[in-house]
Amino acid sequence: MTDVSADTPSSRRPQADAAQPPTNPKRKVLTASLVGTSIEFYDFYVYATAAVLVFPYLFFPEGDMMAARLQSLATFAIAFVARPIGSWVFGHFGDRIGRKATLVASLLTMGIATVAIGLLPTYAQIGVFAPLLLALCRFGQGLGLGGEWGGAALLATENAPPAKRAFYGTFPQLGAPIGFFLANAVFLTLSQTMSDETFLAYGWRIPFLISIALIVIGLWVRLTLHETPAFAKVIASGERVKTPIVEVFRHNWSAVLIGTLIMLATYVLFYLMTVFSLGFGTDAETGLGYERSQFLVFLLIGVVFFAVFTPIAGVLADRFGRRPTLITVTAAIIVFGFAMGPLLGSGSTVGVMAFLIIGLSLMGLTFGPMAAVLPELFPTRVRYTGASAAYNLAGLFGASFAPYIATWLAGTFGLAWVGGYLILVGVITLIALLIGRETRDADLDDISTKVTR
């Protein structure tokens, strides 16, 4: 599986050059991984918020609001179908060409799709073509994020000291709470400064169009980076793989499976805490009936705890190991599943805030180590593809229909069943962690050794 075409004079460098590839300053690495994923997740969550607050009214036929909301959440799920495809496409080039160029391409893909959503005509203007175009743009967002996370995780961890790899890996993970906070803060500001009529007329487009400025910032940061040392060694050794996705599923399929199942509970938890809770919390007919701006404030407070516990999880994973840390947190998520119905279903501000703070704190603890855990499962020459595949397959199976399933369960059987859904996926993740092995001592400079059972 070695790429003969890559064996050029430039790739057959002296070993001294291979041993000392250009290095990136730590501050620049952490900034680039944090800024890039923050922008990408901002774009992704702007859609998630609009899928609950805007799209049911503007992109689908008038009538049954529950049907419109479920249709909107179905378009939300399209991105998770696209993300594994994005992990294959961008992973291929990330393992063939390099991490840096691929990260720039993924950022542009996501940004263009997001800006396009802000320019789309509505159902009242072009009829059925409106949701079709919306779905197409959402697919583009999924492609971009499918390639983004793996590259950002490798940018951080392949430049990190071995003893601090999980902590460095929390910087791209912090992009999730930061991006979510920014997305909801923008919607909250618009909600408080515009009437509902103005917001639905054009105000909802502003969060999507803001992405133009964010893209420029992200490109400026990333274009100044060198390739990661680990991948520079792959180039120097001539060990680049012709078809990384084939190599991954032929020789590292067990790592993909374990990585996917390890991430399952993390994804379900997050989208229950955010997209589902926002819809349920603001629905006056079948939910709690909070004002949109009030529940957005609740979410912003909860996401602060998500951000705080993300780096804490990295420190714990470096000190005690990835596996013990995640086993403990996953057990706590299962327990939280039993409390979910009583807390959120209480309808009281105290109960709802307890639900959001506890759930999003657990989200930080389970999400934080993942940027170290998943890359550590794969050898350098297919690490981008392998880590991205596991991450995005987990998104497909764990997150894509989580808001839809939870909304249907809550409306049909009650909130306790939503908690049962979380318990079920928590048990699956716990089993995967018990079957898997510790990866803290994995050598990320190693080109070909598999770190799987």
DRENDOVO-586601 format. One line per field, with one value per residue (C-alpha): residue number from 0; residue in one letter; x, y, z. Coordinates in steps of 0.5 Angstrom, whole numbers. Example, Ala and Ser with C-alpha at 12.3 -4.5 7.8 and 13.67 -1.06 7.14 Angstrom:
# DRENDOVO-586601
resi: (0 | 1)
resn: (a | s)
c1: (25 | 27)
c2: (-9 | -2)
c3: (16 | 14)
This chain:
# DRENDOVO-586601
resi: (0 | 1 | 2 | 3 | 4 | 5 | 6 | 7 | 8 | 9 | 10 | 11 | 12 | 13 | 14 | 15 | 16 | 17 | 18 | 19 | 20 | 21 | 22 | 23 | 24 | 25 | 26 | 27 | 28 | 29 | 30 | 31 | 32 | 33 | 34 | 35 | 36 | 37 | 38 | 39 | 40 | 41 | 42 | 43 | 44 | 45 | 46 | 47 | 48 | 49 | 50 | 51 | 52 | 53 | 54 | 55 | 56 | 57 | 58 | 59 | 60 | 61 | 62 | 63 | 64 | 65 | 66 | 67 | 68 | 69 | 70 | 71 | 72 | 73 | 74 | 75 | 76 | 77 | 78 | 79 | 80 | 81 | 82 | 83 | 84 | 85 | 86 | 87 | 88 | 89 | 90 | 91 | 92 | 93 | 94 | 95 | 96 | 97 | 98 | 99 | 100 | 101 | 102 | 103 | 104 | 105 | 106 | 107 | 108 | 109 | 110 | 111 | 112 | 113 | 114 | 115 | 116 | 117 | 118 | 119 | 120 | 121 | 122 | 123 | 124 | 125 | 126 | 127 | 128 | 129 | 130 | 131 | 132 | 133 | 134 | 135 | 136 | 137 | 138 | 139 | 140 | 141 | 142 | 143 | 144 | 145 | 146 | 147 | 148 | 149 | 150 | 151 | 152 | 153 | 154 | 155 | 156 | 157 | 158 | 159 | 160 | 161 | 162 | 163 | 164 | 165 | 166 | 167 | 168 | 169 | 170 | 171 | 172 | 173 | 174 | 175 | 176 | 177 | 178 | 179 | 180 | 181 | 182 | 183 | 184 | 185 | 186 | 187 | 188 | 189 | 190 | 191 | 192 | 193 | 194 | 195 | 196 | 197 | 198 | 199 | 200 | 201 | 202 | 203 | 204 | 205 | 206 | 207 | 208 | 209 | 210 | 211 | 212 | 213 | 214 | 215 | 216 | 217 | 218 | 219 | 220 | 221 | 222 | 223 | 224 | 225 | 226 | 227 | 228 | 229 | 230 | 231 | 232 | 233 | 234 | 235 | 236 | 237 | 238 | 239 | 240 | 241 | 242 | 243 | 244 | 245 | 246 | 247 | 248 | 249 | 250 | 251 | 252 | 253 | 254 | 255 | 256 | 257 | 258 | 259 | 260 | 261 | 262 | 263 | 264 | 265 | 266 | 267 | 268 | 269 | 270 | 271 | 272 | 273 | 274 | 275 | 276 | 277 | 278 | 279 | 280 | 281 | 282 | 283 | 284 | 285 | 286 | 287 | 288 | 289 | 290 | 291 | 292 | 293 | 294 | 295 | 296 | 297 | 298 | 299 | 300 | 301 | 302 | 303 | 304 | 305 | 306 | 307 | 308 | 309 | 310 | 311 | 312 | 313 | 314 | 315 | 316 | 317 | 318 | 319 | 320 | 321 | 322 | 323 | 324 | 325 | 326 | 327 | 328 | 329 | 330 | 331 | 332 | 333 | 334 | 335 | 336 | 337 | 338 | 339 | 340 | 341 | 342 | 343 | 344 | 345 | 346 | 347 | 348 | 349 | 350 | 351 | 352 | 353 | 354 | 355 | 356 | 357 | 358 | 359 | 360 | 361 | 362 | 363 | 364 | 365 | 366 | 367 | 368 | 369 | 370 | 371 | 372 | 373 | 374 | 375 | 376 | 377 | 378 | 379 | 380 | 381 | 382 | 383 | 384 | 385 | 386 | 387 | 388 | 389 | 390 | 391 | 392 | 393 | 394 | 395 | 396 | 397 | 398 | 399 | 400 | 401 | 402 | 403 | 404 | 405 | 406 | 407 | 408 | 409 | 410 | 411 | 412 | 413 | 414 | 415 | 416 | 417 | 418 | 419 | 420 | 421 | 422 | 423 | 424 | 425 | 426 | 427 | 428 | 429 | 430 | 431 | 432 | 433 | 434 | 435 | 436 | 437 | 438 | 439 | 440 | 441 | 442 | 443 | 444 | 445 | 446 | 447 | 448 | 449 | 450 | 451 | 452)
resn: (m | t | d | v | s | a | d | t | p | s | s | r | r | p | q | a | d | a | a | q | p | p | t | n | p | k | r | k | v | l | t | a | s | l | v | g | t | s | i | e | f | y | d | f | y | v | y | a | t | a | a | v | l | v | f | p | y | l | f | f | p | e | g | d | m | m | a | a | r | l | q | s | l | a | t | f | a | i | a | f | v | a | r | p | i | g | s | w | v | f | g | h | f | g | d | r | i | g | r | k | a | t | l | v | a | s | l | l | t | m | g | i | a | t | v | a | i | g | l | l | p | t | y | a | q | i | g | v | f | a | p | l | l | l | a | l | c | r | f | g | q | g | l | g | l | g | g | e | w | g | g | a | a | l | l | a | t | e | n | a | p | p | a | k | r | a | f | y | g | t | f | p | q | l | g | a | p | i | g | f | f | l | a | n | a | v | f | l | t | l | s | q | t | m | s | d | e | t | f | l | a | y | g | w | r | i | p | f | l | i | s | i | a | l | i | v | i | g | l | w | v | r | l | t | l | h | e | t | p | a | f | a | k | v | i | a | s | g | e | r | v | k | t | p | i | v | e | v | f | r | h | n | w | s | a | v | l | i | g | t | l | i | m | l | a | t | y | v | l | f | y | l | m | t | v | f | s | l | g | f | g | t | d | a | e | t | g | l | g | y | e | r | s | q | f | l | v | f | l | l | i | g | v | v | f | f | a | v | f | t | p | i | a | g | v | l | a | d | r | f | g | r | r | p | t | l | i | t | v | t | a | a | i | i | v | f | g | f | a | m | g | p | l | l | g | s | g | s | t | v | g | v | m | a | f | l | i | i | g | l | s | l | m | g | l | t | f | g | p | m | a | a | v | l | p | e | l | f | p | t | r | v | r | y | t | g | a | s | a | a | y | n | l | a | g | l | f | g | a | s | f | a | p | y | i | a | t | w | l | a | g | t | f | g | l | a | w | v | g | g | y | l | i | l | v | g | v | i | t | l | i | a | l | l | i | g | r | e | t | r | d | a | d | l | d | d | i | s | t | k | v | t | r)
c1: (0 | 6 | 5 | 11 | 9 | 11 | 18 | 21 | 28 | 24 | 21 | 28 | 31 | 37 | 35 | 37 | 32 | 27 | 29 | 28 | 22 | 20 | 16 | 10 | 10 | 6 | 2 | 0 | -2 | -7 | -10 | -10 | -14 | -18 | -20 | -21 | -26 | -30 | -31 | -33 | -38 | -41 | -43 | -46 | -50 | -52 | -56 | -58 | -61 | -65 | -67 | -71 | -73 | -73 | -74 | -80 | -84 | -80 | -78 | -84 | -91 | -96 | -100 | -98 | -92 | -90 | -89 | -86 | -81 | -79 | -78 | -73 | -70 | -69 | -65 | -61 | -59 | -57 | -50 | -49 | -50 | -45 | -40 | -37 | -37 | -33 | -28 | -27 | -25 | -21 | -18 | -16 | -12 | -10 | -6 | -4 | -2 | -2 | -6 | -5 | -8 | -14 | -16 | -16 | -20 | -25 | -26 | -28 | -33 | -36 | -36 | -39 | -45 | -46 | -46 | -50 | -56 | -56 | -58 | -63 | -70 | -76 | -82 | -86 | -82 | -80 | -84 | -81 | -74 | -73 | -72 | -69 | -63 | -63 | -62 | -56 | -53 | -53 | -50 | -44 | -44 | -43 | -38 | -34 | -34 | -33 | -26 | -25 | -25 | -20 | -15 | -16 | -15 | -8 | -6 | -6 | -4 | 1 | 5 | 4 | 9 | 7 | 5 | 0 | -3 | -10 | -10 | -7 | -13 | -18 | -17 | -20 | -25 | -27 | -29 | -35 | -38 | -35 | -38 | -45 | -44 | -43 | -48 | -54 | -51 | -52 | -59 | -60 | -58 | -62 | -68 | -68 | -67 | -72 | -79 | -81 | -83 | -77 | -73 | -77 | -77 | -69 | -66 | -65 | -60 | -55 | -52 | -50 | -47 | -43 | -39 | -36 | -31 | -30 | -27 | -22 | -20 | -19 | -16 | -11 | -9 | -8 | -4 | 2 | 3 | 8 | 6 | 6 | 12 | 9 | 6 | 13 | 16 | 11 | 13 | 20 | 20 | 16 | 10 | 4 | -2 | -5 | -12 | -12 | -20 | -18 | -12 | -16 | -22 | -18 | -13 | -16 | -23 | -23 | -20 | -26 | -31 | -29 | -28 | -35 | -38 | -34 | -36 | -44 | -46 | -42 | -46 | -53 | -52 | -50 | -56 | -61 | -58 | -58 | -62 | -68 | -68 | -69 | -75 | -78 | -77 | -80 | -86 | -92 | -96 | -92 | -86 | -85 | -87 | -81 | -80 | -74 | -69 | -70 | -69 | -63 | -60 | -61 | -57 | -51 | -50 | -50 | -45 | -40 | -40 | -39 | -33 | -30 | -30 | -27 | -20 | -21 | -22 | -16 | -12 | -15 | -14 | -7 | -6 | -10 | -11 | -16 | -20 | -21 | -23 | -28 | -31 | -33 | -36 | -40 | -43 | -45 | -48 | -52 | -54 | -56 | -61 | -65 | -65 | -67 | -74 | -75 | -71 | -73 | -80 | -81 | -81 | -78 | -73 | -69 | -70 | -69 | -62 | -60 | -61 | -57 | -51 | -51 | -52 | -47 | -42 | -42 | -41 | -35 | -32 | -33 | -32 | -25 | -21 | -24 | -19 | -13 | -17 | -19 | -12 | -8 | -12 | -9 | -2 | 0 | 0 | -8 | -9 | -13 | -18 | -18 | -20 | -25 | -28 | -29 | -32 | -36 | -39 | -41 | -44 | -48 | -51 | -51 | -53 | -56 | -63 | -62 | -66 | -72 | -72 | -72 | -78 | -82 | -81 | -82 | -89 | -91 | -89 | -86 | -79 | -77 | -77 | -72 | -68 | -68 | -65 | -59 | -58 | -58 | -53 | -49 | -49 | -47 | -41 | -39 | -38 | -34 | -29 | -29 | -27 | -22 | -15 | -11 | -8 | -4 | 2 | 1 | 7 | 4 | 11 | 10 | 8 | 5 | 4 | -4 | -6 | -12 | -13)
c2: (0 | 5 | 10 | 9 | 16 | 20 | 17 | 23 | 26 | 31 | 25 | 22 | 27 | 26 | 23 | 29 | 33 | 28 | 28 | 36 | 38 | 45 | 46 | 50 | 55 | 52 | 58 | 58 | 51 | 52 | 58 | 55 | 49 | 53 | 58 | 54 | 49 | 55 | 58 | 51 | 49 | 56 | 55 | 48 | 51 | 57 | 52 | 48 | 54 | 56 | 49 | 50 | 57 | 59 | 54 | 51 | 57 | 59 | 53 | 48 | 49 | 52 | 47 | 42 | 46 | 39 | 36 | 42 | 42 | 34 | 36 | 42 | 37 | 32 | 37 | 38 | 30 | 31 | 34 | 28 | 23 | 28 | 28 | 21 | 23 | 29 | 25 | 20 | 26 | 31 | 25 | 22 | 29 | 30 | 23 | 24 | 32 | 34 | 37 | 44 | 45 | 40 | 44 | 50 | 47 | 44 | 51 | 54 | 48 | 50 | 57 | 57 | 53 | 57 | 64 | 61 | 59 | 66 | 68 | 63 | 64 | 62 | 57 | 63 | 65 | 59 | 53 | 46 | 48 | 52 | 46 | 42 | 48 | 48 | 41 | 42 | 47 | 43 | 37 | 42 | 44 | 37 | 35 | 41 | 39 | 32 | 34 | 39 | 36 | 30 | 35 | 40 | 34 | 32 | 39 | 40 | 33 | 31 | 38 | 36 | 34 | 26 | 28 | 33 | 30 | 30 | 37 | 40 | 36 | 40 | 46 | 44 | 41 | 48 | 50 | 46 | 50 | 57 | 56 | 54 | 60 | 65 | 62 | 63 | 69 | 72 | 69 | 72 | 79 | 79 | 76 | 82 | 88 | 86 | 84 | 77 | 80 | 83 | 77 | 72 | 77 | 78 | 78 | 70 | 71 | 75 | 70 | 66 | 72 | 74 | 67 | 71 | 75 | 69 | 65 | 70 | 70 | 63 | 63 | 68 | 64 | 57 | 59 | 61 | 54 | 49 | 41 | 37 | 34 | 27 | 28 | 31 | 24 | 20 | 25 | 24 | 16 | 15 | 12 | 16 | 11 | 11 | 10 | 11 | 9 | 2 | 2 | 4 | -1 | -7 | -6 | -2 | -3 | -5 | 2 | 5 | 1 | 2 | 9 | 10 | 7 | 11 | 17 | 15 | 17 | 24 | 26 | 24 | 27 | 34 | 34 | 32 | 38 | 43 | 42 | 38 | 42 | 48 | 46 | 42 | 48 | 54 | 49 | 52 | 47 | 40 | 43 | 48 | 54 | 59 | 65 | 64 | 69 | 66 | 59 | 61 | 65 | 58 | 55 | 60 | 59 | 51 | 52 | 56 | 49 | 45 | 50 | 50 | 42 | 41 | 42 | 39 | 33 | 33 | 34 | 28 | 24 | 25 | 24 | 18 | 15 | 16 | 9 | 10 | 18 | 16 | 10 | 14 | 20 | 15 | 12 | 19 | 20 | 13 | 16 | 23 | 19 | 17 | 24 | 27 | 27 | 29 | 35 | 38 | 36 | 40 | 46 | 50 | 55 | 51 | 44 | 46 | 50 | 44 | 39 | 44 | 45 | 38 | 35 | 40 | 39 | 32 | 34 | 37 | 31 | 26 | 31 | 33 | 27 | 25 | 29 | 25 | 18 | 17 | 19 | 15 | 9 | 10 | 10 | 16 | 15 | 14 | 18 | 23 | 19 | 14 | 19 | 23 | 16 | 14 | 21 | 22 | 15 | 16 | 23 | 19 | 14 | 18 | 25 | 25 | 23 | 24 | 31 | 28 | 21 | 25 | 30 | 24 | 20 | 26 | 27 | 20 | 17 | 23 | 25 | 19 | 15 | 21 | 19 | 12 | 13 | 16 | 11 | 6 | 9 | 10 | 3 | 2 | 7 | 4 | -3 | -1 | 3 | -4 | -8 | -2 | -1 | 5 | 9 | 14 | 11 | 11 | 14 | 19 | 19 | 12 | 11 | 4 | 0 | -1 | 1 | -4 | -10)
c3: (0 | 0 | -5 | -11 | -14 | -8 | -8 | -11 | -10 | -5 | -1 | -1 | 4 | 8 | 15 | 19 | 15 | 17 | 24 | 24 | 20 | 21 | 28 | 29 | 35 | 41 | 41 | 34 | 34 | 39 | 36 | 30 | 32 | 37 | 32 | 26 | 30 | 33 | 26 | 24 | 30 | 30 | 22 | 24 | 30 | 27 | 23 | 29 | 32 | 26 | 25 | 31 | 31 | 24 | 18 | 20 | 19 | 13 | 9 | 9 | 8 | 13 | 17 | 22 | 26 | 29 | 22 | 20 | 26 | 24 | 17 | 19 | 24 | 18 | 14 | 20 | 20 | 13 | 15 | 19 | 13 | 9 | 15 | 13 | 6 | 8 | 13 | 7 | 2 | 6 | 10 | 3 | 2 | 9 | 9 | 2 | 1 | 9 | 14 | 13 | 6 | 7 | 13 | 9 | 4 | 9 | 12 | 6 | 4 | 11 | 10 | 3 | 5 | 11 | 7 | 2 | 7 | 9 | 1 | 0 | -2 | 2 | 1 | 0 | -6 | -10 | -7 | -6 | -9 | -2 | 2 | -3 | -4 | 4 | 4 | -1 | 3 | 9 | 6 | 4 | 11 | 13 | 8 | 11 | 18 | 16 | 14 | 19 | 26 | 24 | 21 | 27 | 32 | 29 | 28 | 36 | 38 | 33 | 35 | 43 | 48 | 49 | 57 | 55 | 48 | 51 | 54 | 47 | 44 | 48 | 44 | 38 | 42 | 46 | 39 | 40 | 46 | 43 | 37 | 40 | 45 | 39 | 35 | 40 | 43 | 36 | 35 | 42 | 41 | 34 | 38 | 43 | 38 | 33 | 33 | 31 | 24 | 23 | 25 | 20 | 15 | 14 | 21 | 21 | 15 | 19 | 23 | 17 | 13 | 19 | 17 | 11 | 17 | 21 | 15 | 13 | 20 | 20 | 13 | 16 | 22 | 18 | 12 | 17 | 19 | 17 | 17 | 23 | 25 | 25 | 18 | 15 | 17 | 13 | 7 | 8 | 9 | 3 | 7 | 4 | 2 | -4 | -2 | 6 | 6 | 4 | 8 | 14 | 13 | 11 | 17 | 22 | 22 | 29 | 31 | 27 | 30 | 37 | 36 | 33 | 39 | 44 | 41 | 41 | 48 | 47 | 41 | 43 | 50 | 46 | 41 | 47 | 51 | 45 | 39 | 43 | 49 | 45 | 41 | 47 | 52 | 47 | 45 | 48 | 45 | 47 | 51 | 57 | 53 | 55 | 51 | 46 | 48 | 56 | 54 | 49 | 56 | 59 | 54 | 54 | 62 | 61 | 55 | 60 | 64 | 58 | 56 | 63 | 64 | 57 | 59 | 66 | 62 | 58 | 64 | 68 | 61 | 61 | 69 | 70 | 63 | 57 | 59 | 66 | 65 | 60 | 63 | 70 | 66 | 61 | 68 | 70 | 63 | 64 | 71 | 68 | 64 | 69 | 72 | 65 | 65 | 72 | 71 | 65 | 66 | 72 | 68 | 73 | 72 | 77 | 74 | 67 | 69 | 73 | 67 | 63 | 67 | 69 | 62 | 59 | 64 | 63 | 55 | 57 | 61 | 55 | 49 | 52 | 51 | 44 | 40 | 43 | 44 | 37 | 33 | 38 | 35 | 28 | 25 | 22 | 15 | 15 | 22 | 19 | 15 | 21 | 26 | 22 | 20 | 27 | 29 | 24 | 23 | 31 | 29 | 23 | 28 | 35 | 33 | 26 | 28 | 36 | 36 | 31 | 35 | 42 | 40 | 37 | 44 | 48 | 44 | 44 | 50 | 55 | 57 | 61 | 54 | 52 | 58 | 57 | 50 | 53 | 58 | 52 | 48 | 54 | 56 | 49 | 49 | 56 | 53 | 48 | 53 | 57 | 51 | 48 | 51 | 54 | 48 | 53 | 51 | 44 | 39 | 34 | 31 | 29 | 22 | 21 | 28 | 30 | 37 | 37 | 40)
